Amino acid sequence: MKPKTSKGKWRFNPKLGLTVVFLSSSFFLAGLFASNLISQDLSGARQIPRQLQSVKEEIIDYDLLPPGKTGDDSITVIPFQVLSWKPRALYFPNFATAEQCQSVINMAKPTLKPSTLALRKGETEENTKGIRTSSGMFISASEDKTGVLDAIEEKIARATMLPRANGEAFNVLRYEIGQKYNSHYDAFNPTEYGPQRSQRVASFLLYLSDVEEGGETTFPLENGMDIDESYDFEKCIGLQVKPRQGDGLLFYSLFPNNTIDPTSLHGSCPVIKGEKWVATKWIRDEGQYE
């Protein structure tokens, strides 16, 4: 069984090559932050809790370097934990406040529509029903007069070290009981969708709500496990991250050598109890996507 995808996403097909070359920048910080939200055993991983603080307005015992024309004169440290190297996935606790999250939900509610898929040759809306069952909407930071999305987008840029101009508009999604999203890729497969002007380098998921049960983000191929035709991608297996309001999840769709990482395959488990809200920011290797 092969996983499906959303509008503008690459679905996994074991019969097709997974490699595509494109230019990108993939920089991220190095550090670990303890968390109990990962559902698989990480006892073999080296865990080093650290107390990280912003020193933006503190007096420090060394001189800051003068910033370049596009930099600034502050030091901002954003705590995170490395969840996985295959795929490269990082977890950011308390990335946004509860007030910011609720503000984004309030923006999205009036204009939610059923989520759609980008159709490949031979596919129709009818024969792809049930692959993605959430509802959602798109909104850019420039459309938000409150400044909440602007602040979140700026923080995402600092966390990923990828320019704000390379980000698509936020895709705000709601998953109700029973709704889910089968495993898929966030990058585009040119053999299925044709030549691409750019590619998605990374994805940042900001969880806007807690979920009582279910709704985990899952990476079924975490650590490059072997698969065969009997592998059921619809099951919630592999590395799982439980949604918690205000927390963020960043994962990269590319290897450092600019090829697509097959282990970046991911999905959203069905919500069993409660409601799931999430804001996704896809970041590309070229700018001007809002």
C-alpha positions as CSV (number, residue, x, y, z in Angstrom):
1,M,0.0,0.0,0.0
2,K,1.5,3.4,-0.9
3,P,1.0,6.5,1.2
4,K,-0.8,9.5,-0.3
5,T,-0.2,13.2,-0.1
6,S,-1.8,16.6,0.1
7,K,-1.9,19.4,-2.4
8,G,1.6,20.0,-3.6
9,K,3.1,16.9,-1.9
10,W,5.1,13.9,-3.1
11,R,3.6,10.5,-2.4
12,F,5.9,7.5,-1.8
13,N,6.1,5.0,-4.5
14,P,8.6,2.2,-4.0
15,K,8.8,1.5,-7.7
16,L,10.0,5.0,-8.4
17,G,13.4,6.6,-7.6
18,L,13.4,8.8,-4.5
19,T,16.3,11.1,-5.5
20,V,16.0,14.5,-7.0
21,V,18.8,17.1,-7.0
22,F,18.2,20.8,-6.2
23,L,19.9,23.6,-4.4
24,S,19.1,24.3,-0.8
25,S,20.4,25.6,2.5
26,S,19.9,23.4,5.5
27,F,21.4,24.9,8.7
28,F,20.3,24.2,12.2
29,L,21.5,24.6,15.8
30,A,23.0,21.7,17.8
31,G,21.5,20.8,21.2
32,L,19.2,18.5,23.1
33,F,16.2,19.2,25.3
34,A,14.5,16.5,27.4
35,S,10.9,15.6,26.5
36,N,8.5,12.8,27.2
37,L,6.4,13.3,24.1
38,I,8.1,10.7,21.9
39,S,6.3,7.4,21.9
40,Q,9.2,5.1,21.0
41,D,12.1,4.1,23.3
42,L,15.0,6.6,23.1
43,S,17.0,5.1,25.9
44,G,19.9,4.4,23.6
45,A,20.2,8.1,22.6
46,R,22.4,10.5,24.5
47,Q,20.2,12.9,26.4
48,I,21.8,16.1,27.7
49,P,19.3,18.5,29.3
50,R,20.3,22.1,29.2
51,Q,19.0,25.3,30.6
52,L,18.9,27.7,27.7
53,Q,18.0,31.4,28.1
54,S,17.7,34.4,25.9
55,V,20.4,37.0,26.5
56,K,19.0,39.6,24.3
57,E,18.9,42.3,27.0
58,E,21.4,40.9,29.5
59,I,24.9,42.2,30.1
60,I,27.4,39.6,29.1
61,D,31.1,39.4,29.6
62,Y,32.2,39.5,26.0
63,D,31.7,41.9,23.1
64,L,29.2,41.1,20.4
65,L,30.5,41.1,16.8
66,P,29.0,43.9,14.7
67,P,26.2,42.4,12.6
68,G,26.1,42.5,8.8
69,K,23.6,44.5,6.9
70,T,20.9,41.9,7.3
71,G,21.7,40.8,10.9
72,D,21.1,42.3,14.3
73,D,23.0,42.8,17.5
74,S,21.2,40.4,19.8
75,I,21.7,36.8,20.8
76,T,18.6,34.6,20.9
77,V,18.7,31.0,22.0
78,I,15.7,28.8,21.1
79,P,15.6,25.5,23.1
80,F,15.1,22.3,21.2
81,Q,15.8,18.6,21.1
82,V,17.1,16.4,18.3
83,L,14.4,13.7,17.9
84,S,16.0,11.8,15.0
85,W,18.8,12.0,12.4
86,K,16.9,9.8,9.9
87,P,14.9,11.9,9.2
88,R,16.5,15.1,10.7
89,A,13.7,16.0,13.1
90,L,13.9,18.6,15.9
91,Y,11.4,19.3,18.6
92,F,10.8,22.8,20.0
93,P,9.0,23.0,23.4
94,N,7.0,26.2,24.2
95,F,7.8,27.7,20.8
96,A,4.6,29.8,20.9
97,T,2.4,31.0,23.7
98,A,-1.1,29.7,24.3
99,E,-2.5,33.2,23.4
100,Q,-0.6,33.2,20.1
101,C,-2.0,29.7,19.3
102,Q,-5.5,30.6,20.1
103,S,-5.2,33.8,18.0
104,V,-4.2,31.7,14.9
105,I,-7.1,29.3,15.5
106,N,-9.5,32.3,15.7
107,M,-8.2,33.6,12.4
108,A,-8.7,30.3,10.6
109,K,-12.1,29.2,11.8
110,P,-14.3,31.4,9.6
111,T,-12.7,30.2,6.3
112,L,-11.9,26.5,6.8
113,K,-12.5,24.3,3.8
114,P,-12.0,20.5,3.2
115,S,-8.3,19.8,2.6
116,T,-7.4,18.9,-1.0
117,L,-4.8,16.8,-2.8
118,A,-2.6,17.5,-5.9
119,L,-3.8,14.8,-8.3
120,R,-1.4,12.7,-10.3
121,K,-2.2,11.2,-13.8
122,G,-5.1,8.8,-13.5
123,E,-6.3,10.1,-10.1
124,T,-9.5,11.9,-9.4
125,E,-11.1,13.5,-6.4
126,E,-13.4,10.5,-6.2
127,N,-10.8,7.7,-6.1
128,T,-8.6,9.6,-3.6
129,K,-11.2,10.2,-1.0
130,G,-10.2,9.3,2.5
131,I,-6.5,10.0,2.0
132,R,-6.6,13.4,3.7
133,T,-9.8,14.2,5.8
134,S,-8.9,17.4,7.6
135,S,-10.1,20.9,6.9
136,G,-7.9,24.0,6.5
137,M,-7.0,27.4,5.1
138,F,-4.0,29.4,4.0
139,I,-2.9,32.7,5.5
140,S,0.3,34.7,5.2
141,A,1.9,36.9,7.9
142,S,1.2,39.9,5.8
143,E,-2.5,39.3,6.0
144,D,-2.5,39.1,9.8
145,K,-3.0,42.6,11.2
146,T,-2.4,41.4,14.8
147,G,1.3,40.7,14.2
148,V,1.0,37.2,15.7
149,L,2.0,35.3,12.5
150,D,4.8,37.8,11.9
151,A,6.4,37.0,15.2
152,I,6.0,33.3,14.7
153,E,7.4,33.4,11.2
154,E,10.4,35.4,12.4
155,K,11.1,32.8,15.1
156,I,10.8,30.0,12.6
157,A,13.4,31.7,10.4
158,R,15.8,32.0,13.3
159,A,15.2,28.3,14.3
160,T,15.7,27.0,10.7
161,M,18.2,29.5,9.4
162,L,16.2,29.6,6.2
163,P,15.0,33.0,5.0
164,R,11.4,34.1,5.7
165,A,11.0,34.9,2.0
166,N,11.4,31.2,1.2
167,G,8.4,30.2,3.3
168,E,4.9,29.5,1.9
169,A,1.8,30.9,3.6
170,F,0.8,29.1,6.8
171,N,-1.5,26.2,6.2
172,V,-3.7,26.1,9.3
173,L,-5.4,22.7,9.7
174,R,-8.1,21.2,11.9
175,Y,-8.5,17.5,12.5
176,E,-11.7,16.3,14.2
177,I,-12.4,12.8,15.6
178,G,-11.5,10.1,13.1
179,Q,-9.8,12.5,10.7
180,K,-6.2,11.8,9.6
181,Y,-3.7,12.1,6.8
182,N,-1.9,9.1,5.3
183,S,1.8,9.0,5.0
184,H,3.2,11.4,2.4
185,Y,6.2,13.5,1.4
186,D,6.3,17.3,1.5
187,A,8.7,17.5,-1.5
188,F,7.6,17.1,-5.1
189,N,8.4,14.2,-7.3
190,P,9.2,15.6,-10.8
191,T,8.3,12.2,-12.4
192,E,4.8,12.5,-11.0
193,Y,4.2,16.3,-11.0
194,G,6.5,17.5,-13.8
195,P,9.5,19.8,-13.5
196,Q,9.5,22.0,-10.4
197,R,10.7,25.6,-10.2
198,S,11.7,25.0,-6.6
199,Q,11.6,22.4,-3.9
200,R,10.5,22.2,-0.3
201,V,13.5,22.1,1.9
202,A,11.9,21.8,5.4
203,S,8.6,21.8,7.2
204,F,7.8,23.4,10.5
205,L,4.7,22.2,12.3
206,L,3.3,24.5,15.2
207,Y,0.8,22.6,17.3
208,L,-2.0,25.0,18.2
209,S,-3.8,22.7,20.5
210,D,-3.5,19.7,22.8
211,V,-5.1,16.5,21.7
212,E,-6.6,14.2,24.3
213,E,-5.9,11.1,22.4
214,G,-4.5,10.3,18.9
215,G,-3.4,12.9,16.3
216,E,0.3,12.1,16.6
217,T,2.7,13.1,13.8
218,T,4.4,9.8,12.7
219,F,7.5,9.0,10.7
220,P,7.0,5.3,9.7
221,L,10.5,5.0,8.0
222,E,12.4,6.5,10.9
223,N,16.0,5.3,11.0
224,G,15.8,3.9,7.5
225,M,13.9,0.7,8.2
226,D,13.5,-1.9,5.4
227,I,10.1,-2.2,3.9
228,D,8.3,-4.4,1.4
229,E,5.0,-4.4,-0.5
230,S,3.1,-5.6,2.6
231,Y,4.1,-2.7,4.7
232,D,1.0,-0.8,5.8
233,F,1.7,2.9,5.8
234,E,-1.7,3.7,7.2
235,K,-0.8,2.3,10.6
236,C,0.6,4.8,13.1
237,I,4.1,3.3,13.6
238,G,7.6,4.5,13.8
239,L,8.7,7.7,15.5
240,Q,5.6,9.5,16.9
241,V,5.3,13.1,18.2
242,K,2.2,13.9,20.3
243,P,0.7,17.4,19.7
244,R,1.0,19.8,22.6
245,Q,-0.1,23.4,22.4
246,G,2.7,25.8,21.6
247,D,5.3,23.2,20.7
248,G,6.9,23.0,17.3
249,L,8.3,20.2,15.1
250,L,10.9,20.8,12.4
251,F,12.0,18.2,9.9
252,Y,14.0,18.4,6.7
253,S,13.0,16.8,3.5
254,L,16.6,16.9,2.2
255,F,19.9,15.3,2.9
256,P,22.9,17.7,3.1
257,N,23.9,16.6,-0.4
258,N,20.6,18.1,-1.7
259,T,18.8,14.8,-2.4
260,I,15.4,13.9,-0.9
261,D,15.5,12.0,2.3
262,P,13.2,8.9,1.9
263,T,12.8,8.7,5.7
264,S,11.0,12.1,5.8
265,L,7.9,10.3,4.9
266,H,5.3,11.3,7.5
267,G,1.6,11.3,8.3
268,S,-1.0,12.4,10.9
269,C,-2.6,9.6,13.0
270,P,-6.4,9.7,13.4
271,V,-7.7,11.8,16.2
272,I,-9.4,9.5,18.7
273,K,-10.5,12.0,21.3
274,G,-10.6,15.8,21.2
275,E,-9.5,18.1,18.3
276,K,-6.2,18.8,16.6
277,W,-5.1,22.2,15.3
278,V,-1.8,22.7,13.6
279,A,-0.1,25.5,11.5
280,T,2.3,24.2,8.9
281,K,5.0,26.4,7.3
282,W,6.7,24.8,4.3
283,I,10.0,26.3,3.4
284,R,11.5,26.2,-0.1
285,D,14.9,26.7,-1.7
286,E,13.7,29.9,-3.4
287,G,11.8,32.9,-2.1
288,Q,8.6,34.8,-2.8
289,Y,5.9,32.2,-2.2
290,E,3.4,34.2,-0.1
